[in-house]
Amino acid sequence: MRDLLTTDRLSSYLSRCDNDLGRALELYEWNLNASAAVLQTTGMVEVIVRNALDNQLVAWATSTGSTWPDVAPLDPLGRTDIARAIERATDKGRTPRVHGKLVAELNFGFWRYLTAKRYLASMWVPVLHRAFPDGDHDLRKRRVQVERHLAGLLLVRNRAAHHEPIHKRNLTNDLASAIKVATWIHPDAGAWIAQASTLTAAVAVKPASST
């Protein structure tokens, strides 16, 4: 198994387990299960966050007689993300553009970057802060807090999705971030994630010899 998984991939697990291959494989298996729990949890957050942001952008653009993917003041990377999402959602123009499909084609990174400081004046203050009505009353602090939590969740989601080690990470804190961001959108969303997430159960069965 050392050869099949490669020494490089197992290195962090072996280091954590005093170079004991059996224990390292046990930790590797736990990492797989924990990664599945991370993907489940961040998947719930992603859909809730993107829908909340999309709702605010739709309301804003509708008041101007436009659709937000066409008029939002995005930077070049954001505009590229929109163009690529339109291509995928319309099968490169062969099918009609449906807003819901376009939104679904925009990845978690796109939505996370909408909360970045670069959009503070252009989108956060006039529009996007309303997606998190139960956040800090100070809109600047609210943005910083939302961005920080989403950045952490995106990081751990990407590591889990690419089969990277997450066994050194405090996944309990990640779950707390997920619940907090969702609660800022609506208390029911936070309660749902707290009840449905499998992260707590995953953390509870982490091999004791590797903690």
Secondary structure, DSSP 8 states (H G I E B T S, - for coil): -HHHH-HHHHHHHHHHTTT-HHHHHHHHHHHHHHHHHHHHHHHHHHHHHHHHHHHHHHHHHHTTTS-HHHHS---HHHHHHHHHHHHHHTTTTTS---HHHHHHHS-HHHHHHTTSGGGIIIIITTTGGGG-TTS-SSHHHHHHHHHHHHHHHHHHHHHHHTT---TTS-HHHHHHHHHHHHHHH-HHHHHHHHHH-SHHHHHHTS-GGG-
